[in-house]
Amino acid sequence: YPESCLRFYKCIYEMVNDPSSDSIISWGKSNNSFVINDQEEFIRRNKKMFSRFFCRNFTEFISRLNFYGFKQMNESSGLWEFGDKYFVKGRPELMVEMHKRVSMKRFAESSKQMEANAK
């Protein structure tokens, strides 16, 4: 993995890319998303992961996904599916671009807020 990627991206990628957990979390059909196939088992297995990323529960984990640039996809399917054009099966190096885009967006939002507060 590129060194500049955040630990969160790496952890998500490793979970999704692990074939032994496909019944719980797997790549989406487009290979640029992941699907949580079994929410209860995902929560049970990943309680330690939640605490590493300052999440107390599944809802906070979903908030973190949004914070790190993942978008919810196929909401009508009833499954939890999240993706990004830079989160691609077999291409972990692209996550650097995802991280850059999210960082630049947060920087721009912060700058706008500082300008507004200065007025």
DSSP file with accessible surface (Angstrom, degrees, kcal/mol):
  #  RESIDUE AA STRUCTURE BP1 BP2  ACC     N-H-->O    O-->H-N    N-H-->O    O-->H-N    TCO  KAPPA ALPHA  PHI   PSI    X-CA   Y-CA   Z-CA
    1    1 A Y              0   0  108      0, 0.0    92,-0.1     0, 0.0     2,-0.0   0.000 360.0 360.0 360.0 145.3    0.0    0.0    0.0
    2    2 A P    >   -     0   0   31      0, 0.0     3,-1.6     0, 0.0    92,-0.0  -0.360 360.0-130.3 -60.8 137.6    1.2    3.5   -0.6
    3    3 A E  T 3  S+     0   0  187      1,-0.3     0, 0.0    -2,-0.0     0, 0.0   0.790 103.0  62.9 -63.3 -27.8    2.7    4.9    2.6
    4    4 A S  T 3  S+     0   0   70      2,-0.1    -1,-0.3     0, 0.0     2,-0.2   0.573  80.6 105.4 -78.0  -6.4    0.6    8.1    2.4
    5    5 A C  S <  S-     0   0    8     -3,-1.6     2,-0.1     1,-0.1    91,-0.1  -0.483  77.2-113.4 -72.0 143.1   -2.7    6.2    2.7
    6    6 A L     >  -     0   0   57     -2,-0.2     4,-1.7    89,-0.2     3,-0.4  -0.407  21.2-115.6 -73.4 152.6   -4.4    6.5    5.9
    7    7 A R  H  > S+     0   0  144      1,-0.2     4,-2.7     2,-0.2     5,-0.2   0.841 113.0  62.5 -56.7 -35.9   -4.8    3.4    8.1
    8    8 A F  H  > S+     0   0    3      1,-0.2     4,-2.4     2,-0.2    -1,-0.2   0.939 104.0  46.6 -58.8 -48.0   -8.5    3.5    7.7
    9    9 A Y  H  > S+     0   0    0     -3,-0.4     4,-2.7     1,-0.2    -1,-0.2   0.919 113.0  50.0 -60.6 -44.5   -8.4    3.0    3.9
   10   10 A K  H  X S+     0   0   61     -4,-1.7     4,-2.7     1,-0.2    -1,-0.2   0.921 110.7  49.2 -60.8 -44.9   -5.9    0.1    4.3
   11   11 A C  H  X S+     0   0   14     -4,-2.7     4,-2.3     2,-0.2    -1,-0.2   0.926 112.8  46.4 -63.3 -45.6   -8.0   -1.6    6.9
   12   12 A I  H  X S+     0   0    0     -4,-2.4     4,-2.7    -5,-0.2     5,-0.3   0.946 113.2  49.8 -61.6 -47.1  -11.1   -1.4    4.8
   13   13 A Y  H  X S+     0   0    5     -4,-2.7     4,-2.7    -5,-0.2    -2,-0.2   0.926 111.0  49.0 -59.0 -45.6   -9.3   -2.6    1.7
   14   14 A E  H  X S+     0   0  102     -4,-2.7     4,-0.8     1,-0.2    -1,-0.2   0.903 111.9  48.6 -63.5 -40.7   -7.8   -5.6    3.6
   15   15 A M  H >< S+     0   0   27     -4,-2.3     3,-0.7    -5,-0.2    -1,-0.2   0.936 115.6  43.4 -62.8 -47.2  -11.2   -6.6    5.0
   16   16 A V  H 3< S+     0   0    0     -4,-2.7    11,-0.4     1,-0.2    -2,-0.2   0.883 113.8  51.2 -67.1 -36.7  -12.9   -6.4    1.6
   17   17 A N  H 3< S+     0   0   69     -4,-2.7    -1,-0.2    -5,-0.3    -2,-0.2   0.567  84.5 100.5 -81.1  -6.6  -10.0   -8.1   -0.2
   18   18 A D    X<  -     0   0   70     -4,-0.8     3,-1.9    -3,-0.7     7,-0.2  -0.683  59.6-159.1 -83.5 109.2   -9.9  -11.1    2.2
   19   19 A P  G >  S+     0   0   96      0, 0.0     3,-1.5     0, 0.0     4,-0.2   0.776  86.3  68.6 -62.4 -22.9  -11.8  -13.9    0.5
   20   20 A S  G 3  S+     0   0   89      1,-0.3     3,-0.2     2,-0.1    -2,-0.0   0.684 101.6  47.1 -70.8 -14.4  -12.4  -15.7    3.8
   21   21 A S  G X> S+     0   0   12     -3,-1.9     4,-3.0    -6,-0.2     3,-2.1   0.234  74.4 114.8-108.6  15.2  -14.8  -12.9    4.8
   22   22 A D  T <4 S+     0   0   74     -3,-1.5    -1,-0.1     1,-0.3    15,-0.1   0.785  71.6  59.9 -58.8 -27.2  -16.8  -12.8    1.6
   23   23 A S  T 34 S+     0   0   88     -3,-0.2    -1,-0.3    -4,-0.2     3,-0.1   0.737 118.8  30.5 -73.0 -16.4  -20.0  -13.9    3.4
   24   24 A I  T <4 S+     0   0    4     -3,-2.1    13,-2.0     1,-0.4    14,-1.4   0.818 136.6   3.6-105.9 -48.2  -19.7  -10.9    5.6
   25   25 A I  E  < S+A   36   0A   3     -4,-3.0    -1,-0.4    11,-0.3     2,-0.3  -0.993  73.6 156.5-144.3 133.3  -18.0   -8.2    3.5
   26   26 A S  E     -A   35   0A  22      9,-2.1     9,-3.1    -2,-0.3    -9,-0.1  -0.949  45.2 -75.8-150.9 168.4  -17.0   -8.4   -0.2
   27   27 A W  E     -A   34   0A  29    -11,-0.4     7,-0.3    -2,-0.3     2,-0.1  -0.413  50.0-119.1 -66.5 144.6  -16.3   -6.5   -3.3
   28   28 A G    >   -     0   0    5      5,-2.8     3,-1.7    54,-0.2     5,-0.2  -0.281  32.8 -96.5 -75.6 171.0  -19.3   -5.1   -5.1
   29   29 A K  T 3  S+     0   0  212      1,-0.3    -1,-0.1     2,-0.1    -2,-0.1   0.818 124.7  53.7 -60.2 -30.8  -20.1   -6.1   -8.7
   30   30 A S  T 3  S-     0   0   69      1,-0.1    -1,-0.3    58,-0.0    -3,-0.0   0.549 103.5-130.3 -83.1  -6.6  -18.4   -3.0  -10.1
   31   31 A N  S <  S+     0   0   72     -3,-1.7    58,-2.7     2,-0.1    -2,-0.1   0.639  93.1  84.1  62.7  15.4  -15.2   -3.8   -8.2
   32   32 A N  S    S+     0   0   44     56,-0.2    52,-1.7    54,-0.0     2,-0.3  -0.019  88.5  47.5-130.3  31.9  -15.0   -0.2   -6.9
   33   33 A S  E     - B   0  83A   0     50,-0.2    -5,-2.8    -5,-0.2     2,-0.3  -0.949  69.1-135.3-155.0 168.0  -17.3   -0.7   -4.0
   34   34 A F  E     -AB  27  82A   0     48,-3.0    48,-2.3    -7,-0.3     2,-0.4  -0.968  10.8-147.4-132.4 153.6  -17.8   -3.1   -1.1
   35   35 A V  E     -AB  26  81A  12     -9,-3.1    -9,-2.1    -2,-0.3     2,-1.0  -0.967  10.5-142.9-122.1 130.4  -21.0   -4.7    0.3
   36   36 A I  E     +AB  25  80A   2     44,-3.1    44,-0.9    -2,-0.4     3,-0.3  -0.853  24.4 179.2 -90.1 104.8  -21.6   -5.6    3.9
   37   37 A N  S    S+     0   0   63    -13,-2.0     2,-0.3    -2,-1.0   -12,-0.2   0.739  72.2  29.4 -81.7 -28.1  -23.5   -8.8    3.4
   38   38 A D     >  -     0   0   70    -14,-1.4     4,-2.5     1,-0.1    -1,-0.3  -0.807  65.1-176.6-138.0  92.6  -24.1   -9.7    7.0
   39   39 A Q  H  > S+     0   0   75     -2,-0.3     4,-2.5    -3,-0.3     5,-0.2   0.897  82.9  51.2 -60.8 -43.3  -24.3   -6.6    9.3
   40   40 A E  H  > S+     0   0  163      1,-0.2     4,-2.4     2,-0.2    -1,-0.2   0.926 113.9  43.1 -63.0 -44.9  -24.7   -8.5   12.5
   41   41 A E  H  > S+     0   0   42      2,-0.2     4,-2.7     1,-0.2     5,-0.2   0.887 111.8  55.3 -68.6 -36.7  -21.6  -10.7   11.9
   42   42 A F  H  X S+     0   0    0     -4,-2.5     4,-1.5     2,-0.2    -2,-0.2   0.941 110.8  45.1 -59.2 -46.1  -19.7   -7.7   10.6
   43   43 A I  H  < S+     0   0   46     -4,-2.5     4,-0.4     2,-0.2     3,-0.2   0.936 113.0  50.4 -64.1 -45.8  -20.3   -5.9   13.9
   44   44 A R  H >< S+     0   0  152     -4,-2.4     3,-0.7     1,-0.2    -2,-0.2   0.931 115.6  41.6 -60.6 -44.2  -19.5   -8.9   16.0
   45   45 A R  H 3< S+     0   0  129     -4,-2.7     3,-0.2     1,-0.2    -1,-0.2   0.724 117.2  46.9 -75.3 -23.6  -16.2   -9.5   14.3
   46   46 A N  T 3X  +     0   0   25     -4,-1.5     4,-2.5    -5,-0.2    -1,-0.2   0.180  67.9 113.2-112.4  20.3  -15.1   -5.9   14.1
   47   47 A K  H <> S+     0   0  138     -3,-0.7     4,-1.6    -4,-0.4    -1,-0.2   0.908  84.0  49.4 -57.8 -39.8  -15.7   -4.5   17.5
   48   48 A K  H  > S+     0   0  178     -3,-0.2     4,-1.7     1,-0.2    -1,-0.2   0.903 109.0  52.7 -66.4 -39.4  -12.0   -4.1   18.0
   49   49 A M  H  > S+     0   0    6      1,-0.2     4,-1.3     2,-0.2    -2,-0.2   0.915 103.8  57.5 -62.9 -40.2  -11.6   -2.4   14.7
   50   50 A F  H ><>S+     0   0    6     -4,-2.5     5,-3.3     1,-0.2     3,-0.6   0.931 106.7  48.1 -56.3 -45.2  -14.4    0.1   15.6
   51   51 A S  H ><5S+     0   0   78     -4,-1.6     3,-1.6     1,-0.2    -1,-0.2   0.868 105.1  58.8 -67.8 -33.3  -12.4    1.2   18.7
   52   52 A R  H 3<5S+     0   0  126     -4,-1.7    -1,-0.2     1,-0.3    -2,-0.2   0.812 111.5  42.3 -62.8 -29.0   -9.2    1.6   16.7
   53   53 A F  T <<5S-     0   0   11     -4,-1.3    -1,-0.3    -3,-0.6    -2,-0.2   0.065 121.6-105.3-107.5  24.6  -11.0    4.1   14.5
   54   54 A F  T < 5S+     0   0  154     -3,-1.6     2,-0.4     1,-0.2    -3,-0.2   0.843  76.6 136.5  58.3  37.9  -12.8    5.9   17.4
   55   55 A C      < -     0   0    4     -5,-3.3    -1,-0.2    -6,-0.2    -2,-0.2  -0.954  37.3-171.9-113.5 135.0  -16.2    4.3   16.6
   56   56 A R  S    S+     0   0  207     -2,-0.4     2,-0.3     1,-0.1    -1,-0.1   0.653  70.9   0.2 -95.1 -19.4  -18.3    2.9   19.3
   57   57 A N  S  > S-     0   0   72     -7,-0.1     4,-1.8     1,-0.1    -1,-0.1  -0.916  84.4 -82.1-157.6-180.0  -20.9    1.3   17.0
   58   58 A F  H  > S+     0   0   13     -2,-0.3     4,-2.4     1,-0.2     5,-0.2   0.876 120.9  57.3 -62.7 -38.4  -21.9    0.6   13.4
   59   59 A T  H  > S+     0   0  101      1,-0.2     4,-2.0     2,-0.2    -1,-0.2   0.918 108.1  46.7 -61.4 -43.1  -23.6    4.0   13.0
   60   60 A E  H  > S+     0   0   45      2,-0.2     4,-2.3     1,-0.2    -1,-0.2   0.861 109.0  55.9 -67.6 -33.5  -20.4    5.8   13.8
   61   61 A F  H  X S+     0   0    0     -4,-1.8     4,-2.3     2,-0.2    -2,-0.2   0.936 106.4  50.0 -62.0 -43.5  -18.5    3.5   11.5
   62   62 A I  H  X S+     0   0   17     -4,-2.4     4,-2.1     1,-0.2    -2,-0.2   0.913 109.0  52.5 -62.0 -40.2  -20.9    4.5    8.7
   63   63 A S  H  X S+     0   0   69     -4,-2.0     4,-2.5     1,-0.2    -1,-0.2   0.904 107.9  51.5 -61.3 -41.0  -20.2    8.2    9.6
   64   64 A R  H  X S+     0   0   66     -4,-2.3     4,-2.4     2,-0.2    -1,-0.2   0.898 105.9  54.6 -62.4 -42.0  -16.4    7.5    9.3
   65   65 A L  H  <>S+     0   0    0     -4,-2.3     5,-2.5     1,-0.2    -2,-0.2   0.942 110.9  45.5 -56.6 -45.7  -16.9    6.0    5.9
   66   66 A N  H ><5S+     0   0   82     -4,-2.1     3,-1.6     1,-0.2    -2,-0.2   0.913 110.5  53.9 -63.3 -41.9  -18.6    9.1    4.8
   67   67 A F  H 3<5S+     0   0   95     -4,-2.5    -1,-0.2     1,-0.3    -2,-0.2   0.874 108.2  50.3 -59.9 -38.0  -15.9   11.3    6.4
   68   68 A Y  T 3<5S-     0   0   36     -4,-2.4    -1,-0.3    -5,-0.1    -2,-0.2   0.287 127.2 -96.4 -89.3  11.9  -13.3    9.4    4.5
   69   69 A G  T < 5S+     0   0    5     -3,-1.6     2,-0.2     1,-0.3    -3,-0.2   0.453  74.6 141.4  97.2  -1.3  -15.0    9.9    1.2
   70   70 A F      < -     0   0    1     -5,-2.5     2,-0.4    -6,-0.2    -1,-0.3  -0.557  37.5-149.7 -74.5 141.2  -17.0    6.6    0.7
   71   71 A K  E     -C   83   0A 107     12,-2.5    12,-2.2    -2,-0.2     2,-0.3  -0.907  17.1-116.3-111.4 140.2  -20.4    7.1   -0.8
   72   72 A Q  E     -C   82   0A  65     -2,-0.4     2,-0.3    10,-0.2    10,-0.3  -0.564  38.4-167.2 -74.3 134.5  -23.4    4.9   -0.1
   73   73 A M  E     +C   81   0A  56      8,-3.3     8,-0.6    -2,-0.3     4,-0.1  -0.863  55.6  12.7-122.5 156.6  -24.4    3.1   -3.3
   74   74 A N    >   +     0   0   96     -2,-0.3     3,-1.7     1,-0.1     5,-0.4   0.883  63.0 172.6  48.1  51.5  -27.5    1.1   -4.3
   75   75 A E  G >  S+     0   0  136      1,-0.3     3,-1.1    -3,-0.2    -1,-0.1   0.805  71.6  63.0 -60.2 -28.1  -29.5    2.2   -1.3
   76   76 A S  G 3  S+     0   0  125      1,-0.2    -1,-0.3     2,-0.1    -2,-0.1   0.674  86.5  73.0 -73.7 -14.4  -32.6    0.5   -2.7
   77   77 A S  G <  S-     0   0   63     -3,-1.7    -1,-0.2     2,-0.2    -2,-0.2   0.674 100.8-126.6 -74.5 -16.5  -31.0   -3.0   -2.6
   78   78 A G  S <  S+     0   0   68     -3,-1.1     2,-0.3     1,-0.3    -3,-0.1   0.393  75.7 108.3  85.6  -6.1  -31.3   -3.2    1.2
   79   79 A L  S    S-     0   0   75     -5,-0.4     2,-0.9   -41,-0.0    -1,-0.3  -0.703  78.7-111.9 -99.9 156.9  -27.6   -3.9    1.6
   80   80 A W  E     +B   36   0A  75    -44,-0.9   -44,-3.1    -2,-0.3     2,-0.4  -0.801  47.1 169.3 -87.2 107.2  -25.0   -1.6    2.9
   81   81 A E  E     +BC  35  73A  15     -2,-0.9    -8,-3.3    -8,-0.6     2,-0.4  -0.988   7.4 176.4-125.3 130.2  -22.8   -0.8   -0.1
   82   82 A F  E     +BC  34  72A   0    -48,-2.3   -48,-3.0    -2,-0.4     2,-0.3  -0.976  10.0 151.2-131.7 144.8  -20.1    1.9   -0.2
   83   83 A G  E     -BC  33  71A   2    -12,-2.2   -12,-2.5    -2,-0.4     2,-0.3  -0.951  24.6-160.0-160.5 178.9  -17.7    2.8   -2.9
   84   84 A D    >   -     0   0   15    -52,-1.7     3,-1.8     3,-0.4   -14,-0.1  -0.945  37.7-113.2-163.5 150.2  -15.5    5.4   -4.6
   85   85 A K  T 3  S+     0   0  133     -2,-0.3   -52,-0.1     1,-0.3     9,-0.0   0.734 119.5  49.6 -64.2 -18.7  -13.9    5.6   -8.0
   86   86 A Y  T 3  S+     0   0   59      1,-0.1     2,-0.9   -54,-0.1    -1,-0.3   0.361  90.5  82.8-100.3   5.0  -10.5    5.3   -6.3
   87   87 A F    <   +     0   0    0     -3,-1.8     2,-0.4   -55,-0.3    -3,-0.4  -0.830  66.7 161.0-107.1  89.8  -11.4    2.3   -4.2
   88   88 A V    >   -     0   0   33     -2,-0.9     3,-2.3     3,-0.5   -56,-0.2  -0.942  45.5-109.1-124.7 133.4  -10.8   -0.4   -6.8
   89   89 A K  T 3  S+     0   0  103    -58,-2.7    -2,-0.0    -2,-0.4   -76,-0.0  -0.322 106.7  10.6 -56.8 128.5  -10.2   -4.1   -6.5
   90   90 A G  T 3  S+     0   0   56      1,-0.1    -1,-0.3    -2,-0.0     3,-0.1   0.463 114.3  83.7  81.5   0.7   -6.6   -4.9   -7.3
   91   91 A R    X   +     0   0  115     -3,-2.3     3,-1.8     1,-0.1    -3,-0.5  -0.416  39.3 153.3-132.7  58.7   -5.5   -1.3   -7.3
   92   92 A P  G >   +     0   0   28      0, 0.0     3,-1.7     0, 0.0     4,-0.3   0.800  68.1  72.5 -61.9 -22.6   -4.8   -0.2   -3.7
   93   93 A E  G >  S+     0   0   82      1,-0.3     3,-1.2     2,-0.2     4,-0.4   0.764  84.7  68.0 -64.3 -21.1   -2.4    2.4   -4.9
   94   94 A L  G X> S+     0   0   35     -3,-1.8     4,-1.3     1,-0.3     3,-1.0   0.715  78.3  79.8 -70.6 -18.6   -5.4    4.5   -6.1
   95   95 A M  H <> S+     0   0    0     -3,-1.7     4,-2.7    -4,-0.3    -1,-0.3   0.777  80.4  68.4 -62.6 -21.7   -6.5    5.0   -2.5
   96   96 A V  H <> S+     0   0   17     -3,-1.2     4,-2.7    -4,-0.3    -1,-0.3   0.921  99.3  49.3 -60.2 -41.1   -3.9    7.8   -2.4
   97   97 A E  H <> S+     0   0   76     -3,-1.0     4,-2.6    -4,-0.4    -1,-0.2   0.887 109.4  51.5 -66.7 -37.7   -6.0    9.8   -4.8
   98   98 A M  H  X S+     0   0    0     -4,-1.3     4,-2.5   -12,-0.2     5,-0.2   0.946 111.2  47.7 -62.5 -46.1   -9.1    9.2   -2.7
   99   99 A H  H  X S+     0   0   37     -4,-2.7     4,-2.8     1,-0.2    -2,-0.2   0.922 112.0  49.8 -61.7 -43.7   -7.2   10.4    0.4
  100  100 A K  H  X S+     0   0  107     -4,-2.7     4,-2.7     2,-0.2     5,-0.2   0.928 111.4  48.7 -60.9 -46.1   -5.9   13.5   -1.5
  101  101 A R  H  X S+     0   0   85     -4,-2.6     4,-2.3     2,-0.2    -2,-0.2   0.938 114.0  45.3 -62.8 -44.3   -9.4   14.4   -2.8
  102  102 A V  H  X S+     0   0   11     -4,-2.5     4,-2.5     1,-0.2    -1,-0.2   0.926 113.7  50.0 -66.0 -42.1  -10.9   14.1    0.7
  103  103 A S  H  X S+     0   0   38     -4,-2.8     4,-2.4    -5,-0.2    -1,-0.2   0.916 111.6  47.9 -62.9 -43.2   -8.1   16.0    2.3
  104  104 A M  H  X S+     0   0  121     -4,-2.7     4,-2.6    -5,-0.2    -1,-0.2   0.897 110.8  51.8 -65.8 -38.1   -8.4   18.9   -0.2
  105  105 A K  H  X S+     0   0  116     -4,-2.3     4,-2.4    -5,-0.2    -2,-0.2   0.940 111.6  46.4 -63.3 -45.3  -12.2   19.0    0.2
  106  106 A R  H  X S+     0   0   71     -4,-2.5     4,-2.4     1,-0.2    -2,-0.2   0.892 111.9  51.5 -64.7 -38.6  -11.8   19.3    4.0
  107  107 A F  H  X S+     0   0  133     -4,-2.4     4,-2.5     2,-0.2    -2,-0.2   0.930 110.8  48.1 -63.0 -44.8   -9.1   21.9    3.6
  108  108 A A  H  X S+     0   0   45     -4,-2.6     4,-2.3     2,-0.2    -2,-0.2   0.916 112.4  48.7 -63.1 -42.0  -11.3   24.0    1.3
  109  109 A E  H  X S+     0   0  103     -4,-2.4     4,-2.1     1,-0.2    -1,-0.2   0.911 111.8  49.5 -64.9 -39.0  -14.3   23.6    3.7
  110  110 A S  H  X S+     0   0   61     -4,-2.4     4,-2.4     1,-0.2    -2,-0.2   0.908 110.1  50.6 -65.6 -42.3  -12.0   24.7    6.6
  111  111 A S  H  X S+     0   0   34     -4,-2.5     4,-2.4     2,-0.2    -2,-0.2   0.914 110.1  49.6 -62.6 -43.2  -10.8   27.7    4.7
  112  112 A K  H  X S+     0   0  149     -4,-2.3     4,-2.5     1,-0.2    -1,-0.2   0.911 110.8  50.1 -62.1 -41.2  -14.3   28.8    3.8
  113  113 A Q  H  X S+     0   0  112     -4,-2.1     4,-2.4     2,-0.2    -2,-0.2   0.912 110.1  50.0 -64.3 -41.6  -15.3   28.5    7.5
  114  114 A M  H  X S+     0   0  125     -4,-2.4     4,-1.8     2,-0.2    -2,-0.2   0.911 111.1  49.4 -64.7 -40.2  -12.3   30.5    8.6
  115  115 A E  H  X S+     0   0  121     -4,-2.4     4,-1.1     2,-0.2    -2,-0.2   0.919 111.3  49.4 -62.8 -44.7  -13.2   33.3    6.0
  116  116 A A  H  < S+     0   0   59     -4,-2.5     3,-0.4     1,-0.2    -2,-0.2   0.898 111.1  49.2 -63.2 -39.2  -16.8   33.3    7.2
  117  117 A N  H  < S+     0   0  116     -4,-2.4    -1,-0.2     1,-0.2    -2,-0.2   0.829 106.7  56.7 -69.4 -30.3  -15.7   33.6   10.9
  118  118 A A  H  <        0   0   91     -4,-1.8    -1,-0.2    -5,-0.2    -2,-0.2   0.759 360.0 360.0 -72.4 -24.5  -13.3   36.4   10.0
  119  119 A K     <        0   0  207     -4,-1.1    -3,-0.1    -3,-0.4    -2,-0.1   0.433 360.0 360.0 -79.0 360.0  -16.1   38.5    8.5
